[in-house]
Amino acid sequence: MSVQILTDSTSDILPQEGRERHIHVVPLKVSFGARCFQDGVDLSHADFYRELKAHQALPTTSQPAPEDFLPYFEAARAAGDSLVCILLSGALSGTVQTARIAKELCGYEDITVIDSRNTIVGLRALVDLACLLRDQGADAREIQEEIERARDHIALYGLIHTMTYLHKGGRVPTAVALAGTLLKVKPIITVDDGRVELIGKGMGMRGGMKWVLDRIGDDPQADPRLPVYFGYSESPEYAQELCAQFEEKYRPAGVGLHSVGAIIGTHVGPRGAVVSYLKKF
C-alpha cells in the first residue's frame, strides 16, 4: 500500500507537472459566458489572461463536482492505497466540502481531506511538503498531522497591479478604484485563517515590494525543507524583481517561480506578484 497525493488546480500545479510528480490535480472551472473551461486543462494560464482582458465582464468560477473526485477516490480504493487530498481554503470555495461528499459516495475510509486554509503558491507549498513526506516514507496519518500543523505557518504576500478586477468583482468601490489608479496605489493582500485580506498598500509596485520586505523583517524564518515560492499573474516581471530582492536580502536555500491560474487570477488580474514560504514551526 502506498500514499497518493491529490490537490486542486488553484495550487497551479499543471497536469504535466502533476503526472511527473505523481500528484493528482482536480481542476476548478471558469466560464466566459456560455463557454466553460477546466482551469489549467483546456484553458492555459496565458489564454486565460488574454480572455480576461478581452471581456468587459468577469468570468464566473466554480468548484468541482463530487463526480470529478470520484475516479481518483475509486482508483485509490481499487489499489488499496491511502489518498491525501490537500485543497483550496474552505473559506474561499466549497471544494473541500465537495471532496468530503465524494468520499462518502465512494465509501472508502482511507481518504484524508485537508482544508489547506491557503491557495496558489501557499497551497503549492503544502502539497510539496506532503510529497516530500510521502517520498520519505511517511504514512497518510503522519502526512495529515504535519500538513495541519504547517498550514498555519504559511506566509503569503500578494501585490495587485490594478484595482480593475477587484472593482469588477465588487470588492472595492468605484471611488476607491479610481483614486487608487490615479495615485498608483497597489493593494497588498495576504491569506489569514483561510481568507484573503487586504493588509497594506504600496505607492507603485516597487513601493509594494519594499512594504512586503519591511513586513518580513530581518529574517523570514523560512523552513529549509522547501523553497521560497514566487507567483505571477500573466507577466513574471514583478515577481522576478521581487524574487531578486528577496534573494539579495535573505539568501534563501532555494526559490521557485510559478504562474497563477484562472481562479485566483479572475480576482487579482494581470501583472500581479506574490511571495510565499513555510515558516519554521
C-alpha positions as CSV (number, residue, x, y, z in Angstrom):
1,M,0.0,0.0,0.0
2,S,1.3,3.5,-0.9
3,V,0.2,7.1,-0.3
4,Q,-1.3,9.1,-3.2
5,I,-1.5,12.9,-3.1
6,L,-4.3,15.0,-4.6
7,T,-4.8,18.7,-4.9
8,D,-6.9,21.1,-7.0
9,S,-5.9,23.5,-9.8
10,T,-5.6,26.5,-7.5
11,S,-2.3,25.1,-6.5
12,D,-1.3,26.0,-10.1
13,I,0.3,22.5,-10.5
14,L,-0.4,21.9,-14.1
15,P,-1.4,18.4,-15.5
16,Q,2.1,17.6,-16.9
17,E,3.8,18.5,-13.7
18,G,1.3,16.5,-11.7
19,R,1.9,13.4,-13.8
20,E,5.7,13.8,-13.4
21,R,5.5,14.2,-9.7
22,H,2.7,11.7,-9.1
23,I,0.2,14.3,-7.9
24,H,-3.5,14.1,-8.9
25,V,-4.9,17.6,-9.8
26,V,-8.7,18.2,-9.9
27,P,-9.5,21.3,-11.9
28,L,-11.9,24.0,-10.9
29,K,-13.9,25.6,-13.7
30,V,-14.0,29.1,-15.2
31,S,-16.7,30.3,-17.6
32,F,-16.7,33.2,-20.1
33,G,-20.4,33.5,-21.0
34,A,-21.6,30.1,-22.2
35,R,-18.0,28.7,-22.7
36,C,-16.8,26.7,-19.7
37,F,-13.2,25.6,-19.3
38,Q,-11.3,23.5,-16.8
39,D,-8.6,25.6,-15.1
40,G,-5.2,24.7,-16.5
41,V,-6.5,21.8,-18.6
42,D,-8.3,23.1,-21.7
43,L,-7.5,26.8,-20.8
44,S,-3.9,27.6,-20.3
45,H,-2.9,30.4,-18.0
46,A,-1.7,32.6,-20.9
47,D,-5.0,32.0,-22.8
48,F,-7.0,32.8,-19.6
49,Y,-5.4,36.3,-19.2
50,R,-5.9,37.1,-22.9
51,E,-9.6,36.2,-22.5
52,L,-9.8,38.1,-19.2
53,K,-8.5,41.3,-20.8
54,A,-10.8,40.9,-23.9
55,H,-14.0,40.7,-21.9
56,Q,-15.7,43.6,-20.0
57,A,-17.4,41.3,-17.5
58,L,-15.5,39.0,-15.2
59,P,-15.8,35.3,-15.8
60,T,-17.5,33.1,-13.3
61,T,-15.7,30.4,-11.4
62,S,-17.0,27.2,-9.8
63,Q,-15.8,24.3,-7.7
64,P,-15.5,20.7,-8.9
65,A,-18.5,18.4,-8.6
66,P,-18.2,15.2,-6.5
67,E,-18.0,13.2,-9.7
68,D,-14.8,15.0,-10.5
69,F,-13.1,13.5,-7.4
70,L,-14.7,10.0,-7.6
71,P,-12.4,8.5,-10.3
72,Y,-9.3,9.2,-8.1
73,F,-11.0,8.0,-5.0
74,E,-12.2,4.8,-6.6
75,A,-8.7,4.2,-8.1
76,A,-7.1,4.5,-4.7
77,R,-9.7,2.1,-3.2
78,A,-9.0,-0.4,-6.0
79,A,-5.3,-0.2,-5.4
80,G,-5.6,-0.3,-1.6
81,D,-3.7,2.9,-1.3
82,S,-4.2,5.8,1.0
83,L,-5.2,9.1,-0.6
84,V,-4.3,12.5,1.0
85,C,-6.2,15.5,-0.5
86,I,-4.9,19.0,0.1
87,L,-7.4,21.5,-1.2
88,L,-8.1,25.2,-1.6
89,S,-9.2,27.0,1.6
90,G,-12.8,26.2,2.6
91,A,-13.3,29.9,3.4
92,L,-12.8,30.7,-0.3
93,S,-14.5,27.7,-2.0
94,G,-16.7,24.7,-1.4
95,T,-14.1,22.4,-3.0
96,V,-13.2,20.8,0.4
97,Q,-16.9,20.1,1.1
98,T,-17.4,18.6,-2.3
99,A,-14.4,16.3,-1.8
100,R,-15.9,15.2,1.5
101,I,-19.2,14.4,-0.2
102,A,-17.3,12.4,-2.8
103,K,-15.6,10.4,0.0
104,E,-19.0,9.5,1.4
105,L,-20.2,8.4,-2.0
106,C,-17.1,6.3,-2.6
107,G,-17.4,4.6,0.8
108,Y,-13.6,4.3,1.2
109,E,-12.3,5.3,4.6
110,D,-8.6,5.6,3.7
111,I,-9.1,9.1,2.1
112,T,-8.0,12.1,4.1
113,V,-9.4,15.5,3.0
114,I,-7.5,18.5,4.3
115,D,-8.6,22.2,4.2
116,S,-5.3,23.9,3.4
117,R,-6.5,27.3,4.5
118,N,-4.4,28.5,1.6
119,T,-4.3,29.0,-2.1
120,I,-1.9,29.5,-5.1
121,V,1.7,29.2,-4.0
122,G,0.8,28.8,-0.4
123,L,-1.2,25.7,-1.3
124,R,1.6,24.5,-3.6
125,A,4.0,24.7,-0.6
126,L,1.8,22.3,1.4
127,V,1.4,19.9,-1.5
128,D,5.2,19.9,-1.9
129,L,5.6,19.2,1.8
130,A,3.2,16.3,1.5
131,C,5.2,14.9,-1.4
132,L,8.4,15.3,0.5
133,L,7.0,13.4,3.5
134,R,5.5,10.7,1.2
135,D,8.8,10.2,-0.5
136,Q,10.5,9.8,2.9
137,G,8.1,7.0,3.8
138,A,5.5,8.8,6.0
139,D,2.1,7.3,6.1
140,A,-1.2,9.2,5.5
141,R,-1.8,9.9,9.2
142,E,1.7,11.4,9.6
143,I,1.3,13.5,6.5
144,Q,-2.1,14.8,7.7
145,E,-0.7,15.8,11.1
146,E,2.3,17.6,9.6
147,I,0.2,19.4,7.0
148,E,-2.4,20.5,9.5
149,R,0.4,21.9,11.7
150,A,2.2,23.6,8.7
151,R,-0.9,25.2,7.2
152,D,-1.0,27.9,9.9
153,H,2.7,28.8,9.3
154,I,2.4,29.7,5.6
155,A,3.5,33.3,4.9
156,L,1.9,34.8,1.8
157,Y,2.1,38.4,0.5
158,G,0.5,39.4,-2.9
159,L,0.9,42.6,-4.8
160,I,-2.0,43.6,-7.0
161,H,-1.1,45.7,-10.1
162,T,-4.5,47.0,-10.9
163,M,-7.7,47.5,-8.9
164,T,-9.8,47.0,-12.0
165,Y,-10.7,43.4,-11.3
166,L,-11.3,43.9,-7.6
167,H,-13.7,46.7,-8.6
168,K,-15.4,44.5,-11.2
169,G,-15.8,41.8,-8.6
170,G,-17.4,44.2,-6.1
171,R,-14.5,44.1,-3.7
172,V,-13.7,47.8,-3.8
173,P,-16.0,50.8,-4.6
174,T,-15.7,52.8,-7.8
175,A,-14.3,55.9,-6.0
176,V,-11.6,53.8,-4.3
177,A,-10.6,52.1,-7.5
178,L,-10.4,55.4,-9.4
179,A,-8.4,57.1,-6.7
180,G,-6.1,54.1,-6.4
181,T,-5.5,54.1,-10.2
182,L,-4.7,57.8,-10.3
183,L,-2.3,57.6,-7.3
184,K,-0.7,54.3,-8.5
185,V,-1.7,52.6,-5.2
186,K,-1.0,48.9,-5.3
187,P,-3.0,46.8,-2.7
188,I,-1.1,44.2,-0.8
189,I,-3.0,41.1,0.3
190,T,-2.4,38.0,2.5
191,V,-4.2,34.9,3.4
192,D,-5.3,34.9,7.1
193,D,-7.1,31.9,8.6
194,G,-8.1,30.9,5.1
195,R,-9.4,34.2,3.9
196,V,-7.9,36.8,1.6
197,E,-7.3,40.0,3.5
198,L,-6.1,43.5,2.4
199,I,-3.2,44.3,4.8
200,G,-1.4,47.3,3.2
201,K,-0.6,49.3,0.1
202,G,2.4,50.5,-1.8
203,M,2.9,53.5,-4.0
204,G,3.6,51.6,-7.2
205,M,4.7,48.0,-7.4
206,R,8.3,48.7,-6.2
207,G,6.8,50.6,-3.2
208,G,4.7,47.5,-2.6
209,M,7.8,45.3,-2.7
210,K,9.5,47.4,-0.1
211,W,6.4,47.2,2.1
212,V,6.5,43.4,1.9
213,L,10.2,43.1,2.6
214,D,9.9,45.5,5.5
215,R,7.0,43.5,6.8
216,I,9.0,40.3,6.7
217,G,11.8,42.0,8.6
218,D,15.4,40.9,9.1
219,D,14.8,37.1,8.9
220,P,11.8,35.3,7.3
221,Q,12.5,32.2,9.4
222,A,11.8,30.1,6.3
223,D,11.7,26.3,6.7
224,P,14.7,24.9,4.8
225,R,12.8,21.9,3.6
226,L,11.0,23.9,1.0
227,P,12.0,26.7,-1.4
228,V,10.5,30.2,-1.3
229,Y,7.7,30.5,-3.8
230,F,7.1,33.4,-6.1
231,G,3.9,33.6,-8.2
232,Y,2.8,35.9,-11.1
233,S,-0.4,36.6,-12.9
234,E,0.2,36.8,-16.7
235,S,3.6,38.6,-16.7
236,P,6.6,37.4,-14.5
237,E,8.3,40.9,-14.5
238,Y,7.4,42.0,-11.0
239,A,7.6,38.5,-9.4
240,Q,11.1,38.2,-10.8
241,E,12.1,41.5,-9.4
242,L,10.6,40.7,-6.0
243,C,12.5,37.3,-6.1
244,A,15.8,39.1,-6.9
245,Q,15.3,41.5,-4.0
246,F,14.3,38.6,-1.7
247,E,17.4,36.6,-2.7
248,E,19.7,39.5,-2.2
249,K,18.4,40.3,1.3
250,Y,17.8,36.8,2.7
251,R,19.8,34.3,0.6
252,P,17.2,31.6,0.8
253,A,18.2,27.9,0.1
254,G,16.0,27.8,-3.0
255,V,13.3,29.7,-4.9
256,G,10.6,28.8,-7.4
257,L,8.7,30.9,-9.9
258,H,5.1,29.8,-10.8
259,S,2.2,31.2,-12.9
260,V,-1.1,31.9,-11.2
261,G,-4.1,30.4,-13.0
262,A,-7.7,31.4,-13.7
263,I,-9.5,31.0,-10.4
264,I,-7.4,33.5,-8.4
265,G,-6.4,35.4,-11.5
266,T,-10.0,36.3,-12.1
267,H,-10.0,38.4,-8.9
268,V,-6.4,39.9,-8.9
269,G,-6.0,40.5,-12.6
270,P,-2.8,40.5,-14.7
271,R,0.7,41.6,-13.7
272,G,0.4,40.7,-10.0
273,A,3.2,39.2,-7.9
274,V,3.2,37.0,-4.8
275,V,5.8,35.6,-2.4
276,S,5.0,32.7,-0.1
277,Y,7.1,30.4,2.2
278,L,6.7,28.0,5.0
279,K,7.9,29.4,8.3
280,K,9.8,27.2,10.8
281,F,7.4,25.7,13.4
